[in-house]
Amino acid sequence: MAALKITLTPPLEAENALETSLREAFQSKKASLRPPFSLAIPSPDQYTLLNRAILHGVLTEPQFAKTHIKHLHAIVTDGYATFVTLLLGLVNNLYPKLLASVKTQLLWLTDQTVCVLGIGYDAVLVSLLRQIVGADCSDGNLWLCSKLVTLFLEQWDRLLEDSPHVLSFALYTFLRVLTDHCRGGSVEKLETLKRLEIHLCVKIMREEFHLCLKIGRDFIRLLQDLVHVPEFRAMLKDIVFNPCVFNVVGFQFKDVSQIYSTRTSSRYSLLRISPDMETQLRFLLTSIKLGHQKRHQVWFAKKFLNEPDKEFVIIDIVRFICCAHHPPNEIIQSDIVPRWALIGWLLTSCRRNDVVANVKLALFYDWLFFDERVDTIMNIEPAILLMVHSIPKYVDITHALLEFLLHLVDSYDVERKSVLVKGVSSAFQLLVRKGVIRSLDVLISCPALHPALKERLKRLLACGKLESS
């Protein structure tokens, strides 16, 4: 019984330590993996070894998978914590490299851990959601979407009772993924998947609206991207014009502004960034000096933005940089690549107008509803620094960003314009008060900016002061 490989590893690449440990455990315990199983209670070290061996067995011997899982049920003493931790490590570190047959077993195993409510299964589900690649309609990616959406629907009652937060993560992910799948046209393989994804999202929104409230304001941002889909258009219409149809225990939902005022946790923006992409972005923003980032950016673009549709991933990257990567002061005050510079490069990498608009919206979204009691200055800092540092050399970027922000205030939600005026002016005031910029004169008195634009900014700030008082 030779131990089979679980990953497709290039010839010159060293085997991953986790894969090695699973294979070696399988080889050392192979005599124990067939009935009759030993009734002896294993020592802690032997218990861990047996968990590794069983995991490798399930992944590489589908024909014995049910035997292996019965063995696991028989020996488990820690609520499956050891086994689930191994499973999580596998998803986080190896998923893209796993063989197709191993991925099939991995999803089956995940379903089994949900059935027994294994300690930490929710983290495995979240990690699998992160493995769904944005703007990618390849067979493998669509297969993962299909498997996960089916799992969430089939395990609905169990998840709702034990880990409802996972359903809110699923909602965020599939709302975002649906924008990619709707762009894919009416391809047969996409149509069935789209119907399933829409069904899951609508079920969560209509039956468990409190999970939408958990997401906060980014829920509305994602929903607006799907307004061309009848089910989502109806949902948005009810949220804005008929909020009383939503029953939330212990909370009276009266107006969409209640969602606007809830900052979206960084855990949601992390969902649309794969662990590998997150590692590369954090490396760029913590270890590379400004002026030396070009080759790293070229490498990043080749790896993650290498196809025309991949531009849409930039929207998620910008949201991640603003909301989930908040460097400490020693990094901010050093010569490491600042967040605004990376966002500037990403913005200039966009070729499609609709992507540019959505990237700008991702950059400014927290400005619109900013309230320093619940929001953080770190979410709004990159946009102001990008505008200021683009003067005078790249003043067209400053002009385009400022014009877009003022246009958002005027048109994003006309009925609640006062909320937006207050949010944006509060953001400007706090950025000056905290010393992120010395004064707004850098924009208001900039000779390179159009006078009409500067006048609109002055009016906005004056209206904001009136709103505050």
N, C-alpha and C positions, 0 to 999 in steps of 0.2 A: 504494500500500500504506500506508494511514493507520494510525497506531498506536492500538490500541484501549485502553480503560481496563481496569484490573485491579481497581479497588475501586468500591464504591458510596459516593461522597462527597457529603454534603449540599451544596446550592448555595452556601452562605456559608462553607463550611469550606475552608481552604487545602489544596492537594494535598500529600500526604506527600512529603518530600524523596527518599526511596528510590524511590517510584513515578515521580517526575519524572525521576530519573537513569536508570531503566530505559527509560522511554518515549523520552527524548532519545537514548539510546544506540541504541535500535532504529531510530529515524528516521535517525540519522546513518550507520548501518551497513547499512541495508536492502538496498543493492545487493550487499553481500557475503554475504547470508544465503541465497542460492539457488545451487545447483550451476551450473557448476563452481566449487569453492572455491579461493581463492588458496593457493598453496603457499609464499608468503613467510612468514618467521617474524615475527610482530608484535612491536613494542616493548612494554615493560611497560605503558605507558599504553594502547596499542591493544589489548593482551591483556585488560585489565580492561574496556575498553569493549565488546569483542567478547563477553565473558562476560555482561555486562549485556544486550546486545542479544539474545543467544541465549536467556537466561532469559525475557525479555519475549516473545520469539517463541514459545517453548514454551507459555507461559501463555495467550497470546491467539490462537494459530493451531494448534488441536489437529490440524487436517488436515495440518500440516507438522511436527508434533512429532518424528516419527522422523527427519526430515531434519535438524532443528535439533540433535538429540542426537548424530547421526553427526558433524555439524560440530564439536560440542563435543569428542567423542572424538578427532577429528583434530588439534585445536589444543592440547589440554591439555598443560601443561608442569609443573604444580605439584601433581599428585595430586588435582586438582579442588578444591583448597583455596579458591581465589577464588570459584568457582561455589557451593560449599556455604556459604561465608560469606554470600553474597548471599541464598541460600535461607533461611538461619537468620534473617537480618534481616527477611525477608519474613514468616516465621512469627511471630517475636517482636513485630513492630510493626504488622502489617497483617492478620493472619489473620481476626479477626472481621469486618472490612470487605470482605474479598475477595468477588468475585462467585462464584456457585455453580460456574460453568464453570471459573473460575480455580482454585478449590479442588480440583476434580477433576484438573486438570493438575498442581497442586502435589503431590498425593499420588502421582500417577504418577511425577513427577520424583524424589520422595523414594525411591521403590522403585528407580528407576534408579541413584541415587547409592549405595544399599546394595549393589546388584549389582556395582558397580565399586569398592566400599569407599572411596569418596571421603573425603578427610581431613575429619573433623568431622561425618560423617553421623550419628553417635550423638547429637550435640547437637541436631540437627534433629529426630530421633525423640523425644527428651526434651521438646523445646519443643512438639511436636505433642501429646504426652500431656497437657501443661499446658493445651492449648486445649480439652480435653474439659471441659465445664462441669458442675459438680456439681449434682445434683438437677434435671436438665434432660432431659426425654424428648422434646424437639422433634426433628423430622425431621433437621435439619442436624446436631445433636449426635449422634444415633444413627448417622447416616451416617459421621461421623468415627470413632466407636467401631468400627464395622464394618470400615471401611477399615484402621484400625491393627491391630485384632486379626487380620485376614486377613494383613496384611503380616508380622506377627510369626510367624505360623504358617508362611507360605510361605518366609520367609527364616530359618527356625529354625536350620539347620545353619551358615549363614554367620554369623549373629549369635552363636551359641553359641561359635564358634571365635574370632571377632574382637572382639566386644564383649558378653561375657556380662552385664556390669553393666546393660546396657540392658534385658535380660530381667527383671532384678530390679526395675527401675523400672516395667516393664510389669505385672509381678505386683502390685506395690503399687497402681498406678493402677486396674487392673481389679478387684481385690478390693474397693476402695472404691466404684468405679462400680457394681459388681454389687449393692450394697446399695440403690442408687437404682433399678436396673432390676427388682429383685425386688419393690420396693414398687409398681411400675407395673402389677402384676397380670398376667393371662394374655393380654395383647394380642398378636395374631399377629406384628406387626413386632418386638416385644420378645422373643418366645420364641426365634426363630432366633438373634438376637444373643446372648441369654443363654447358649444352648447353646455357641456359639462361645467366649464369654468364659470360661465354666466349663471348657471343653476346654483352652484355653490355660493357665489358672491351674493346673489339675490336672496338666497335662503338665510345667510348670515345677516344681511341688511334688514330684511323684512321681519325675521323672527327674533333676532337678537341685536336690536339696534344699539344697545349699550356697548357692544363690541366695536361699533363704528366710532362712538364717542371716545373710546379708549385710544384710538389712533390719533384723534385731534385734527388739526386744520389740514394736514396733508391728505386726509381722507377726501376732502372736497377737491383738492388739486387733482387727485387721481381720477375722481369721478367725472370731473369736467372734461378730461381727455377722452372719455367714453360716451359723451353726450349724443353721438351719432347712433349708439345702440339703444333701441326703444326701451328696454328694461331699465337702463341706467338713466335715460332721459326722464322717465317717469319717476324714478327714485329722487333725482335732483329736484324735480318740480315739487314733489311732496315735501322735501326738506325745506325748500324756500317758501312755498305758498301754503302748505297744509301740514305743518309740523305736529299737529295734534294726533295724527294717525299713528305716531310712534309711541308705544308704551314702554317706558323705562321705569322699573321699580325704584322708588325712592328718589326720582329725579323728574322734574317737569321740563320737557323739551319744548321751548317756545319759539326759538328763532335760530337761524343758521349762525348768527354771531356768537352763540354759545360754543359752537364748534371752532369758529375762527379764534376764539380767545384761549383755546387749549393748545399749548405747544406740543408738537409731535416729538415723542421720545426718540433719541438717537438710535435705539434698538430697531426702529422701523427702517431708517435710512440704511442701516447696515444690511438689511435683508436683500437689497438689490446689488450688493457688492460681494463677489465671491471671496472666500478667505484668501485665495492667492492674490487677487487684485488688491484687497485691503493691505496685505503685507507689502506689496510693491509701492502703494501710495504712501503708506506710513514711512517706509524707508526713504522715499523721495523727500518727505516733509520733516524728517528728523535727522538725516545723515548727509544730505548732499548740499554743498555750498551754492549760494546764488551765483550764477555765472558759469557753473559747471554742470548744469542740469540737462543740457541739450541732448547728449547721447542717451541719457536715461529716459528722457521723454520720447525720443525716437524708438527706443527699445520697447517702451510701454505701449506706444501707438501700434507698433508691429504686432505685439502680442494680443492686445485687447481691443484695438480699434481698426482692425485690418480689413474690414469689409464695409461697403457703403452704408448699410443699415446700422452698423455698429455705432454710428454717430449718436444714436438715440441713447446709448449707454452713458454719454457725457452728462445727460440730465441727472442721472442717478449719482454719478461721480461728484458732481458739483454739490448736490444735496448732502452727500456723505461728508465732503470736505467742510461744508458750513456747519452741519449739525453734529457730526460724530467724531471729527478730528479737532480737538481743542488743545493746541500745544501749550506747555507750561511757559512761564515768563522767560526762563533762561534760553529757550528756543526762539521765542519771539524777539528777544533782544540780541540774538546772535546773527551770524551771516548765513544761516541755513535758509534754503528756499522757503519763502513765506507762502501762505495759502493763497493770497491774492495773485501772486505771480503764476502759480500753477493753474488757477482758474482762468487767468488771462490767456494763457497758452491754449487751454481747452476750448475757450470761447472762440479764439481765432482759428481753431482747427475745424470748426463747424462750417459746412458748405450749404446746408439746407436752411432756408428761412424759418421753417416751422421748428426746427431743432434749436436754432439761435434764440427764438422767442421763448421756448420752453426752458432753455438753459438760463436765460435771464430771469424767468419767473422763479426757477429753483433758487437762484441767487438772492432774489429780493423777497421771497414769499413771507419770511418772518417779519420783514419791515412793515408789511401792510397791517399787521395786527399786533405790533410790538407793544408790550406792557412790561416794564422792567420788574414788576412784582412776580411775573411768571416766566418771562423770557430771559435769555442770556445774551450779553453783549457779543459773545464769541460767534453767535450765529449771524450777526449783521456786520461784524468787523471786516470780513474779506471784501465785501462790495464797496464800502467807502474807501478802503485802501487801494483797491483796483482803480477806482475813479480818480483818486488824488495822485497816485503814482504814475498814471498814464499821461498826466500833464507835465510838460508841454509836448513831449515827443510823440505820444499816441493819443492826442486830444480827441481824435474821432471816436475812440473807445469810450472816453469820459462822456462825450456828447451823446453817444448812442445809449449808454447805460442810464444817464440822468433823464434823457427824453423818455426812455421806456418806463422808468419808475414813475415819472409824473403822469404818463399816459395810464399806467395801472391805477393810480389814485383816482383818476377821472372816470375810468371805464370798467374796472374789475367788478365792482358791485355798486351800481349807481344808487340803489335804494339805501345803501349803508356807507355812503361816501364819507360821512363824518367819522366813522370808525377807522377808515383808511387814512384820513387826514391826521387824525390823532395818533395812529400807529406810526406813520412815517415821520411826522414831526418829532414824536417822542424818541424815535431811534436816532435822528440827527442830534437832538439835544443831549442825549446820553453819551453819544460818541465824542462830543466836544467836552462834556463835563468830566468824562473819565480820561481825557487826554489822548484818545486814539488819534484825533486830529486837533490841531491847536485852535482852529476857528473855521467857521463855514465860509469865511472870506475867500478861502482857497478856491471855492466854486463860484460864489456870488460875485467876486471881483476878478475872475479869470478873464483876461482880454480875448483869449482864444475861443471862449464859449459864446454862442449866439445870444445877443441881448434879450430876445424874447424868452429863451430858455431860462436865463437867470432871473428874469422878472417872474416867471411862473414859480420858480423855486422860492423866491421871496414871498410871494402870495401864499404859497403852501405853508411856509413857516409861520407867517402872521396868523393864518387861520388856525394852525395848530395851537398857537399860544392862546387864542380866544377860546378854543375847545377846552384846553386845560383849565383855564380860569373859570 
